[in-house]
Amino acid sequence: MNSQNPLSVWARNIAPSPTLAVDAKAKALLAAGEDVCGFGAGEPDFDTPEFIKEAAVKALREGKTKYAPAAGLPDLRAALVEKFARENGIPGLEPSQMVVSPGGKYSCYLAILAVCGPGDEVLVPAPYWVSYPEMVKLAGATPKFLFAGDDADFKITPAQLRDAVTPKTKLLILNSPSNPTGTVYTRAELEALVAVAVENNILLLSDEIYEHLLYDGAAHASPASFGKEAAAATITVGGFSKSFSMTGWRLGTLMAPKAIAAAVADLQSQTTSNATTFAQYGALAALRDPKASGEAIASMLQVFDRRRIRLHEGLTAIKGIRCTRARGAFYLFPNIASFGLSSTEFSAKLLESEKVAVVPGVAFGADEYVRLSYATSDGVIEKGLERMARFCAGL
């Protein structure tokens, strides 16, 4: 062993999650008595709905604390089949196409690991969720970025996609609704992109973790519902964290063609074994009671929508900031280029002088922006806007 450098090439090349780092720093300042306005966390500030918690408690009391099948509880996988037919318009699926994992993040990683390796290129539209490039690199593949700024509503075009394809292209990652931008592709826009992918024999990873968090009449569309060719090329990732405020439960879902799903389940069997057994019973309750789930999501959405509108109004009222009004998820991604600072400098100075924590856009492949989450209280939003306005006026 080289005592000077004991780490593997994977460990040396991985970057820590900047979103978690910002959240941790804000929490540390709060713990130290500082009055911090934190906009960093991608986490609903609501409790998990009571009926979901009670289902997990019941499972615990009944001794459902042992190993589960690697791909997930059979009942939960069957309920996912029903969910995809009912909500996503994808009939004819089988439980063998479903995998339940410890979090949507791990579902994404397993999907990439199952189909990508050294020599492969993965197309990643930017701005992107911070973990996609790192996951691609951990699989030994190479991320290749396609940028679309706020002038394009943060959406790549079929022409961009076609121009980026090479013989090495293996996978395209799409995330709608998007983290960090909140943009939502229309069905027609997604169909055009999927057509290019199918035409070039490219697989698609569709990250739909924010599928229920939609505003201004936006509608969600799942690429796997676009026909047999699209379904055969698509890996759909989702989960319970965002829609049901279950971030700490660590429950993600993956739906894919049988061969890919089986490979994902095998990878999981050799890494985490399975998602936490009693937590899966909570997820099962969420799927088996669409009425209660729908009411819980609608209640949360009403609050998010109010905060979204207020934060957007406040940001666009600040001279020098340009901000697209997001139609999904719970983020805004304002353009701060006019101030002549990098996103890292802007965020660091804002935290130091005004105790407002935002995430630098460079972490998402877009250095002219910062990300703010409105999954926080109305009080934090009001105070944070006041402080940001004062900060920007002094630049």
PABA-349383 format. One record per residue (C-alpha): x, y, z; residue in three letters. Coordinates in pm, 1 decimal. Layout:
<nodes>
- X_Y_Z_ALA
...
</nodes>
This chain:
<nodes>
- 0.0_0.0_0.0_MET
- 116.9_349.7_-80.8_ASN
- 109.9_510.8_263.8_SER
- 131.9_854.6_102.8_GLN
- -195.0_806.5_-81.3_ASN
- -409.7_525.8_62.5_PRO
- -730.2_633.6_-112.1_LEU
- -870.6_469.0_-423.8_SER
- -907.4_655.8_-751.4_VAL
- -1284.5_667.2_-684.8_TRP
- -1246.1_823.4_-341.9_ALA
- -988.9_1074.2_-466.7_ARG
- -1209.4_1192.3_-752.1_ASN
- -1543.3_1217.7_-573.3_ILE
- -1667.0_1558.4_-461.2_ALA
- -1878.6_1593.9_-146.0_PRO
- -2238.8_1706.9_-188.9_SER
- -2234.7_2089.7_-185.5_PRO
- -2604.9_2111.1_-102.7_THR
- -2559.8_1899.8_209.0_LEU
- -2248.4_2101.6_296.0_ALA
- -2437.3_2432.7_279.2_VAL
- -2720.3_2289.7_489.2_ASP
- -2472.8_2155.5_745.6_ALA
- -2295.1_2492.7_769.2_LYS
- -2623.6_2677.8_816.9_ALA
- -2728.8_2433.4_1089.8_LYS
- -2391.7_2468.9_1261.3_ALA
- -2429.0_2847.1_1266.8_LEU
- -2781.0_2811.7_1406.1_LEU
- -2651.0_2578.5_1675.7_ALA
- -2391.3_2840.0_1763.2_ALA
- -2664.7_3096.8_1821.1_GLY
- -2649.4_3278.9_1487.1_GLU
- -2972.6_3399.6_1326.9_ASP
- -2936.0_3222.3_992.0_VAL
- -3186.5_3216.7_706.6_CYS
- -3126.6_2880.8_541.1_GLY
- -3236.5_2829.7_180.4_PHE
- -3007.2_2535.2_117.0_GLY
- -3200.7_2223.1_205.9_ALA
- -3389.3_2022.5_-54.5_GLY
- -3616.9_1889.7_215.4_GLU
- -3984.9_1962.8_288.9_PRO
- -4028.0_2126.6_628.2_ASP
- -4342.6_1921.6_696.6_PHE
- -4380.2_1607.0_902.2_ASP
- -4451.6_1276.0_730.8_THR
- -4830.2_1222.5_710.8_PRO
- -4961.1_1047.2_1020.8_GLU
- -5117.7_749.4_840.4_PHE
- -4780.4_664.9_684.6_ILE
- -4601.8_685.6_1019.8_LYS
- -4865.1_469.0_1183.0_GLU
- -4820.9_198.9_918.2_ALA
- -4447.7_183.9_993.4_ALA
- -4515.1_177.2_1368.6_VAL
- -4761.4_-108.1_1318.6_LYS
- -4500.7_-299.1_1117.5_ALA
- -4248.1_-250.7_1397.4_LEU
- -4493.6_-374.4_1658.6_ARG
- -4569.5_-679.6_1444.3_GLU
- -4200.3_-768.1_1428.0_GLY
- -4149.8_-682.1_1063.8_LYS
- -3787.4_-597.6_1128.9_THR
- -3603.2_-869.5_936.6_LYS
- -3443.2_-874.3_593.2_TYR
- -3673.5_-807.1_299.2_ALA
- -3617.8_-927.6_-59.1_PRO
- -3340.2_-724.7_-221.1_ALA
- -3576.8_-565.3_-474.1_ALA
- -3837.2_-473.2_-211.9_GLY
- -4146.6_-615.2_-44.3_LEU
- -4361.6_-805.0_-298.7_PRO
- -4673.1_-611.0_-193.8_ASP
- -4493.8_-279.7_-236.6_LEU
- -4364.7_-372.5_-581.4_ARG
- -4716.4_-479.2_-682.1_ALA
- -4852.7_-147.1_-550.3_ALA
- -4594.9_36.8_-760.7_LEU
- -4723.4_-141.6_-1070.6_VAL
- -5071.6_-9.5_-989.2_GLU
- -4935.4_337.2_-918.4_LYS
- -4758.3_361.3_-1254.9_PHE
- -5073.8_251.0_-1436.1_ALA
- -5299.9_486.2_-1236.4_ARG
- -5083.0_798.9_-1219.1_GLU
- -4828.5_774.0_-1501.2_ASN
- -5027.9_604.6_-1773.7_GLY
- -4797.2_302.9_-1800.4_ILE
- -5006.1_-17.5_-1809.6_PRO
- -4881.8_-374.0_-1848.0_GLY
- -4590.8_-350.5_-1604.7_LEU
- -4485.1_-636.5_-1377.7_GLU
- -4347.8_-637.6_-1021.4_PRO
- -4020.4_-779.2_-1157.8_SER
- -3962.2_-439.0_-1319.3_GLN
- -3970.2_-261.5_-980.1_MET
- -3687.7_-211.1_-731.4_VAL
- -3723.0_-34.3_-396.1_VAL
- -3395.1_108.1_-268.7_SER
- -3260.2_314.4_23.5_PRO
- -3342.8_651.3_-132.6_GLY
- -3400.0_806.9_-473.3_GLY
- -3032.4_903.2_-479.6_LYS
- -2929.1_539.5_-448.2_TYR
- -3181.9_441.6_-716.0_SER
- -3011.8_685.4_-954.1_CYS
- -2667.8_551.7_-867.2_TYR
- -2771.5_187.8_-912.4_LEU
- -2933.7_270.6_-1247.2_ALA
- -2615.7_434.2_-1375.1_ILE
- -2397.5_157.7_-1235.3_LEU
- -2614.1_-108.4_-1398.9_ALA
- -2583.1_27.6_-1753.0_VAL
- -2266.7_241.8_-1769.3_CYS
- -1897.3_169.7_-1742.4_GLY
- -1551.2_281.6_-1859.6_PRO
- -1558.3_420.9_-2212.6_GLY
- -1924.6_524.4_-2194.6_ASP
- -2045.4_883.6_-2211.9_GLU
- -2350.0_1005.4_-2021.8_VAL
- -2531.8_1318.0_-2139.7_LEU
- -2624.0_1543.1_-1848.3_VAL
- -2829.5_1857.6_-1914.6_PRO
- -2704.3_2153.3_-1710.3_ALA
- -2801.6_2297.8_-1469.4_PRO
- -2802.6_1949.9_-1315.6_TYR
- -2856.5_1793.7_-975.3_TRP
- -2516.8_1791.5_-807.0_VAL
- -2492.0_1412.3_-772.2_SER
- -2539.5_1307.7_-1135.6_TYR
- -2181.6_1378.2_-1256.0_PRO
- -2028.9_1217.6_-947.6_GLU
- -2240.6_903.9_-990.2_MET
- -2137.7_880.1_-1355.0_VAL
- -1770.8_907.2_-1257.4_LYS
- -1813.7_642.6_-986.7_LEU
- -1936.7_406.6_-1258.9_ALA
- -1617.0_476.5_-1454.8_GLY
- -1806.8_662.7_-1727.3_ALA
- -1767.7_1022.0_-1845.6_THR
- -2031.2_1295.0_-1795.7_PRO
- -2088.2_1524.5_-2092.9_LYS
- -2285.0_1842.2_-2027.4_PHE
- -2549.1_2018.0_-2237.9_LEU
- -2619.1_2367.8_-2104.6_PHE
- -2949.1_2555.6_-2119.9_ALA
- -2980.8_2882.3_-1926.5_GLY
- -3276.9_3081.8_-1804.5_ASP
- -3315.9_3238.3_-2150.7_ASP
- -3412.1_2887.8_-2269.8_ALA
- -3622.2_2813.1_-1959.2_ASP
- -3339.9_2575.9_-1861.5_PHE
- -3451.3_2323.6_-2128.0_LYS
- -3224.9_2152.8_-2378.7_ILE
- -3348.4_2110.5_-2736.4_THR
- -3359.2_1802.7_-2961.8_PRO
- -3097.2_1971.8_-3184.4_ALA
- -2863.3_2014.5_-2885.6_GLN
- -2911.7_1653.0_-2790.8_LEU
- -2853.6_1527.3_-3145.3_ARG
- -2532.9_1731.5_-3175.7_ASP
- -2398.8_1591.1_-2847.3_ALA
- -2440.9_1224.3_-2940.7_VAL
- -2124.7_1026.8_-3020.2_THR
- -2060.3_654.9_-3067.6_PRO
- -1971.7_646.6_-2696.8_LYS
- -2305.5_787.9_-2577.4_THR
- -2482.1_533.6_-2357.9_LYS
- -2727.7_726.1_-2140.3_LEU
- -2919.7_1053.8_-2120.8_LEU
- -3032.3_1184.2_-1780.5_ILE
- -3350.8_1392.0_-1765.9_LEU
- -3494.5_1543.0_-1449.3_ASN
- -3841.8_1698.7_-1474.3_SER
- -3954.0_1872.2_-1258.5_PRO
- -3595.8_1986.1_-1215.4_SER
- -3360.7_2031.5_-926.9_ASN
- -3218.0_2302.7_-918.2_PRO
- -3427.1_2508.3_-1160.0_THR
- -3785.7_2397.3_-1101.8_GLY
- -3841.5_2383.2_-1477.1_THR
- -4093.2_2131.5_-1614.2_VAL
- -4068.7_1986.9_-1964.7_TYR
- -4400.2_1955.5_-2147.3_THR
- -4503.0_1618.3_-2284.1_ARG
- -4429.7_1736.2_-2638.7_ALA
- -4082.2_1856.5_-2540.7_GLU
- -4004.5_1524.9_-2371.0_LEU
- -4140.4_1325.6_-2666.3_GLU
- -3906.3_1510.5_-2901.4_ALA
- -3603.2_1439.7_-2680.9_LEU
- -3697.6_1075.4_-2631.0_VAL
- -3735.5_1034.9_-3007.3_ALA
- -3372.2_1144.0_-3052.2_VAL
- -3259.5_904.3_-2780.2_ALA
- -3449.7_609.4_-2931.0_VAL
- -3326.5_695.4_-3279.7_GLU
- -2966.4_681.6_-3153.9_ASN
- -3009.9_373.5_-2934.8_ASN
- -2947.0_571.1_-2615.3_ILE
- -3088.7_471.1_-2278.1_LEU
- -3276.0_729.2_-2070.5_LEU
- -3270.1_780.8_-1695.7_LEU
- -3585.4_977.1_-1610.1_SER
- -3559.1_1117.8_-1256.8_ASP
- -3918.5_1191.1_-1154.1_GLU
- -3872.3_1239.0_-779.9_ILE
- -4063.9_1572.6_-792.0_TYR
- -4348.4_1444.3_-1012.5_GLU
- -4626.6_1556.2_-775.6_HIS
- -4487.7_1903.9_-699.1_LEU
- -4634.5_2109.0_-984.4_LEU
- -4775.4_2462.6_-1013.1_TYR
- -4937.6_2702.0_-1262.5_ASP
- -5118.1_2418.8_-1439.4_GLY
- -4800.3_2227.1_-1524.6_ALA
- -4849.1_1855.7_-1595.1_ALA
- -4605.8_1571.5_-1543.5_HIS
- -4526.1_1325.2_-1822.5_ALA
- -4331.2_1000.8_-1787.1_SER
- -4117.2_908.7_-2091.0_PRO
- -4186.0_538.5_-2028.9_ALA
- -4548.8_608.8_-2120.3_SER
- -4460.3_724.1_-2473.5_PHE
- -4477.4_379.8_-2635.8_GLY
- -4297.7_46.4_-2648.2_LYS
- -3968.5_179.3_-2784.8_GLU
- -3953.9_454.7_-2524.0_ALA
- -4044.5_213.4_-2244.1_ALA
- -3772.5_-30.9_-2353.9_ALA
- -3512.0_246.8_-2332.0_ALA
- -3625.0_415.2_-2009.6_THR
- -3525.9_372.4_-1645.4_ILE
- -3767.3_568.0_-1424.9_THR
- -3651.3_674.5_-1081.2_VAL
- -3870.5_821.5_-808.6_GLY
- -3940.8_785.4_-441.1_GLY
- -4128.6_907.9_-138.5_PHE
- -3892.4_1173.1_3.1_SER
- -4027.7_1486.5_-161.8_LYS
- -4397.5_1412.6_-216.0_SER
- -4456.3_1269.8_130.8_PHE
- -4186.1_1451.1_329.7_SER
- -4009.1_1120.0_396.9_MET
- -3648.6_1228.2_335.4_THR
- -3508.4_1049.1_640.9_GLY
- -3693.0_727.1_560.6_TRP
- -3456.9_666.6_265.7_ARG
- -3696.1_504.1_19.9_LEU
- -3645.2_530.8_-353.0_GLY
- -3808.4_350.7_-641.9_THR
- -3684.5_233.4_-979.9_LEU
- -3883.9_98.5_-1273.2_MET
- -3702.8_-44.1_-1575.6_ALA
- -3705.7_-317.7_-1838.9_PRO
- -3672.4_-657.6_-1668.9_LYS
- -3304.6_-718.4_-1746.0_ALA
- -3200.8_-379.6_-1609.4_ILE
- -3424.2_-409.6_-1302.6_ALA
- -3277.7_-753.3_-1228.4_ALA
- -2923.0_-614.2_-1255.7_ALA
- -3013.1_-327.5_-1022.8_VAL
- -3158.5_-572.3_-769.1_ALA
- -2841.0_-781.9_-787.3_ASP
- -2622.9_-475.6_-728.3_LEU
- -2838.9_-381.1_-432.2_GLN
- -2819.9_-733.0_-289.9_SER
- -2441.8_-698.3_-273.5_GLN
- -2437.2_-346.0_-130.9_THR
- -2725.7_-250.4_100.5_THR
- -2913.5_-584.7_91.7_SER
- -3250.6_-407.7_94.9_ASN
- -3429.6_-89.1_189.7_ALA
- -3536.4_-74.8_555.4_THR
- -3816.6_-326.0_597.8_THR
- -4057.8_-143.7_828.9_PHE
- -4011.7_182.4_634.1_ALA
- -4139.6_1.8_324.9_GLN
- -4468.2_-62.9_504.5_TYR
- -4508.2_312.2_544.2_GLY
- -4454.8_356.1_170.1_ALA
- -4705.4_77.7_104.7_LEU
- -4966.5_267.7_305.2_ALA
- -4899.9_578.4_93.7_ALA
- -4961.1_385.0_-229.0_LEU
- -5261.4_187.7_-104.2_ARG
- -5452.7_496.8_2.2_ASP
- -5444.3_737.0_-295.9_PRO
- -5713.0_955.6_-136.8_LYS
- -5518.8_1019.5_185.4_ALA
- -5195.6_1058.6_-11.6_SER
- -5355.6_1303.7_-251.7_GLY
- -5489.6_1512.9_34.7_GLU
- -5148.8_1519.1_205.2_ALA
- -4972.9_1626.3_-114.8_ILE
- -5237.4_1889.7_-194.1_ALA
- -5204.0_2039.2_153.7_SER
- -4827.2_2065.2_119.2_MET
- -4852.2_2200.3_-236.3_LEU
- -5077.9_2483.1_-127.4_GLN
- -4812.5_2606.3_113.4_VAL
- -4526.9_2554.6_-133.3_PHE
- -4713.5_2747.2_-401.5_ASP
- -4766.5_3046.0_-174.5_ARG
- -4399.5_3047.7_-77.9_ARG
- -4290.5_3004.3_-441.2_ARG
- -4486.1_3309.5_-549.2_ILE
- -4364.6_3521.5_-258.0_ARG
- -3998.7_3425.5_-298.6_LEU
- -4014.7_3486.9_-673.1_HIS
- -4176.9_3827.1_-622.8_GLU
- -3915.4_3922.5_-366.7_GLY
- -3619.3_3809.0_-575.4_LEU
- -3733.7_3977.7_-896.2_THR
- -3786.8_4301.8_-703.4_ALA
- -3414.3_4309.2_-619.6_ILE
- -3221.5_4516.4_-872.0_LYS
- -2967.4_4304.6_-1055.1_GLY
- -3141.8_3969.9_-1004.8_ILE
- -3324.3_3790.4_-1285.6_ARG
- -3534.9_3490.5_-1187.5_CYS
- -3750.0_3246.2_-1382.5_THR
- -4072.8_3147.2_-1207.5_ARG
- -4039.9_2773.9_-1144.3_ALA
- -4335.3_2547.0_-1223.9_ARG
- -4222.4_2244.2_-1024.9_GLY
- -4022.7_2109.5_-727.6_ALA
- -3943.5_2366.5_-453.5_PHE
- -3650.1_2569.1_-581.7_TYR
- -3581.6_2899.4_-752.7_LEU
- -3260.3_2952.0_-948.0_PHE
- -3198.8_3328.1_-983.4_PRO
- -2934.5_3470.1_-1217.3_ASN
- -2684.8_3685.0_-1022.7_ILE
- -2434.6_3746.6_-1306.0_ALA
- -2491.3_4124.0_-1305.0_SER
- -2306.7_4159.9_-974.8_PHE
- -1974.7_4047.4_-1123.4_GLY
- -1916.4_3776.9_-862.0_LEU
- -1887.0_3403.8_-904.4_SER
- -2167.9_3208.4_-742.3_SER
- -1923.1_3087.3_-476.6_THR
- -1813.0_3442.2_-393.1_GLU
- -2170.6_3569.9_-391.7_PHE
- -2289.1_3288.8_-161.2_SER
- -1993.0_3318.2_76.3_ALA
- -2028.4_3694.8_112.7_LYS
- -2405.5_3666.9_158.2_LEU
- -2362.8_3411.7_435.4_LEU
- -2084.7_3605.9_604.6_GLU
- -2246.3_3949.6_598.0_SER
- -2618.3_3873.4_617.0_GLU
- -2633.7_3514.0_748.2_LYS
- -2833.0_3395.0_446.3_VAL
- -2740.2_3049.2_317.3_ALA
- -2791.6_2972.5_-53.6_VAL
- -2621.6_2712.5_-273.0_VAL
- -2372.9_2835.7_-536.1_PRO
- -2484.9_2760.0_-889.7_GLY
- -2140.7_2630.4_-984.3_VAL
- -2234.2_2313.8_-791.5_ALA
- -2507.3_2259.4_-1052.7_PHE
- -2289.6_2345.8_-1352.0_GLY
- -2418.8_2704.9_-1373.8_ALA
- -2190.9_2963.2_-1212.4_ASP
- -2411.6_3263.5_-1293.2_GLU
- -2686.5_3140.2_-1059.5_TYR
- -2760.7_3046.7_-698.5_VAL
- -3024.0_2804.2_-573.6_ARG
- -3280.6_2886.0_-306.4_LEU
- -3519.2_2628.9_-164.6_SER
- -3860.8_2749.9_-52.4_TYR
- -3908.7_2435.7_154.0_ALA
- -3864.4_2661.9_453.0_THR
- -4085.7_2882.3_667.1_SER
- -4260.7_3201.9_559.4_ASP
- -4068.6_3386.6_828.4_GLY
- -3733.3_3273.3_690.7_VAL
- -3841.9_3375.4_339.7_ILE
- -3943.2_3727.0_449.6_GLU
- -3633.1_3784.2_659.5_LYS
- -3407.5_3630.7_395.0_GLY
- -3547.3_3850.2_118.1_LEU
- -3495.0_4162.6_326.9_GLU
- -3135.0_4064.5_393.6_ARG
- -3065.6_3969.5_30.9_MET
- -3204.2_4301.9_-91.2_ALA
- -2975.7_4487.4_150.8_ARG
- -2678.8_4274.5_47.5_PHE
- -2732.1_4322.7_-327.2_CYS
- -2785.3_4697.4_-286.9_ALA
- -2439.3_4718.5_-133.1_GLY
- -2258.8_4534.0_-412.3_LEU
</nodes>
